[in-house]
Amino acid sequence: MKFLKYSVITLLYLAIFFTSCNEEEPCTEITWYQDADGDGLGNPDISLTSCDPIDGYVDNSSDVNDSGVTPTPLSAFDEFNSSSVTISFDGDEITIVSTGIPNHTSCYWEETEDLYIEQNFGDHVTPGKIREGSYTVTVSASPELANQSSATGLGAIGIAVTGAPIYNDQERQNMPLDVETALGFDYAGGHVGPGGYHYHIEAADVAENKTLSYDDESLVGIMADGFLLYGRKEMDGSYPSDLDESGGHFGVTPHSNGEEIYHYHIVNEYYVNSYILLFGGDLKGTPNTIF
């Protein structure tokens, strides 16, 4: 009888043990929204429910354009200097060709040119004068955010509305811009280098600046991935608060007719001293060669 008693107790214990081991914590399902463009915002129209996170999905539904496809508003090209820049359209592609000749004054013009002005650099002026060049890039008329961003290199990474190319935050290979180099920039934020006249930083707030963006919402140019670059501010005069690491976001621009498109802004941060870079991040779309 004792054996039977102990056997029954043992069986009861084992039953309780295995039952308790098989009991799981109650599952609270969460709605997850597809994040196809990888920007951390979800598509409200595509969702799954699960207790655990799902790859490619996030727990918010605030993405207004999860495809990452943003047709470039054609009216933006009206801002480009027609004396230097030619725009052509071929199906889904847009080709921008520029001579690189800006339409503003600079101390880097030959002194015999009408646009020449004096500017005191001390010993920091770079050698060379503004000369005609050739810059061509073909971009998609509806650029898409890429799965992976692309670092920019030396040379032209965009073309400004003036026709001059936009450079990044490097002056030479593995040598970021420094104060000494910046002291040689004209009021437009440019200087002459081996590749010709080009911009690195935002233009200055001076009386001579009637053309270039300074702390505003104006169009600066187009980048090599096809996305437009605007000044530091939104159309309402505020500074955008939701920029990604490259200074980009979805929002309304002066050319998008109320539609939210992906575009870049000059980031409202000082780089060295009082200088603000035009573009210092990675390209979020697929870059095209400017040659």
Secondary structure, 3 states (H helix, E strand, C coil): CHHHHHHHHHHHHHHHHHHHHHCCCCCCCEEEEECCCCCCCCCCCCEEEECCCCCCEECCCCCCCCCCECCCCHHHHHHCCCCCEEEEEECCEEEEEECCCCCCCECCCCCCCCCECCCCCCCCCCCCCCCCCCEEEEEECCCEEEEEEECCCCCCCEEECCCCEECCCEEECCEECCHHHHCCCCCCCEEEECCEEEECECCCCCCCCCCCCCCCCCEEEEECCCCEEECCCCCCCCCCCCCCCCCEEEEECCCCCCCEEEEEECCCCCCECCECECCCCCEEECCCCCC
